[in-house]
Amino acid sequence: MLVMTLAPWLLAAAAATTDAPVQVRLDLQPAAAEQRLALSLCFKGSGQQVRYRLKVRSSGTAGTGQTTQSGSLTAGESEQCPLRNRLGIAADTAVEAELQWWIDDQEQPPLLERYPPRGGDSDEEPDPDQPQQLA
């Protein structure tokens, strides 16, 4: 009797703790306004706790700069975008965004986005000490 009473509760608890994947989107795109770059970071999931730290580095003839933003959220079924920024850039500016993130305190592979995107030279080996971009 006790097993039959607990069975639905155990099934519900198991479903709630299932490690469903969290979808992450890190974008660096030219904005409609001239010399602007749109940066967005979005998550979608099913109740997981997500922490993130985003480093954005820019360099060009005007100099170099770096900013770090971090936060946490509960990933829900609808996409949440804790970061949506527009960056002013000069024509020769290169921007790199590196995301470190954790799902339920488990570190995930870092994501790296660059603008302008690097050319796909097939002979070039990825640097093992640098974060790799996941498509």
N, C-alpha and C positions, 0 to 999 in steps of 0.2 A: 504494500500500500504506500509506504513512504517513498519507494523508488518511483512509483507512478506519479506521485505528487511532485517530486523533485525533478522528474525528467523534463517537463516543459521549461522549468526555470533554468536547468543546466543547458538546454539547447539554446535558450535565449541568451544566456551569458556567453556561451561559446561563439554565437553569431556576433555578439557585440565586441568581442576581443579578437576577431579574425583580423589578420594583418593585410587588409586590403591596401593596394598601392595608393600612394599620394602622387597626384600629377603635379608637376612643377613646370612653370613657363617663365623663362628669363629672356627678355627681348631688348635689343638695342637696334632701333630703326630710325632712319631719317624722318624727321617730322615735316609737316606741310610747310611750316615757316622756314625760311632760309637760315642756314647755319644753326639748326637745332637738331637735337637727337632725343628721341623718345625712349625712355627706360621704363620697363615694367617688370614686376615680379609678381606672379600669381600662383596660387595653390588651389587644388581641388582634392577632396578625399571623402572619408566617411567617419569623421569623429576623431581622427588622430591628432595628437598634440605635435605641432611643428614649431621648431625654433630655427631662426635663420640669422646669418650675418653676411651682408653684401658689401664688398669692397669695390669701389669704382675708382679707377686710375685713369687720368688723362695726361697726354704729353703732346707737345708741339713746339713751334718756335716761340710761342708766348710763354712757355714754361710748363711745369708739371704740377699736378694736383692729385690729391687722394681724399676720398671720403668713405666713411664706414657707417652703415646703418644696420641695426639689428632689431629683432622683435620676436614675438611668438604669437601663435594663433591656434585655434582648433579648426582643422580643415573640414569643411562641410561639402555637401553635394553640389552647391553652387560655388562657382569660382570666386575666390577672394583675392584681391590684389592689394596687399598692404603698401606697395610702392608703385607709384606712377609719377615719374618726374620728366621734365624736359630740361635738357642740358644745352647751354650755349656753347658752340664749338667753332673754331676757325677752320678754314679749308684744309689745313695740314694737320689737324688734331687727330690723334689716335686714342681711342677709349677702350678700356678693358674692364669688364665686370666679372668678378669672381664671387660665386655663391657657396658658402659653407652652410649646411643645413642638417637638421636632425629630425627624425620621426620617432616620437615616443622615446626620446633620449638615445636613439640609435643613430650614429653618424652615417650620413649618406655620402655617396661619391660627389665631390665638388663639381660645380658647373662653371664653365668659362665661356663668355661671349665677348667678341671683339668687333669694333667698328673702326675703320672699314674691315670687313671680313678678310682674313688671309686667303690668298690663292691656294687652291688644292694641289700642291706639288706632291705627286705620289711618291717621289724618292725621299721625301723628308720624313725622318723618324720622329715620333712624338717624344718630347722630353719627359722621362719617367718622374722627374721631380716636380713637374707642373701639373695642375689639374687638367683633366681631359674633358672635352666637350661631348656631351651625350645628346644624340639627336632624338 
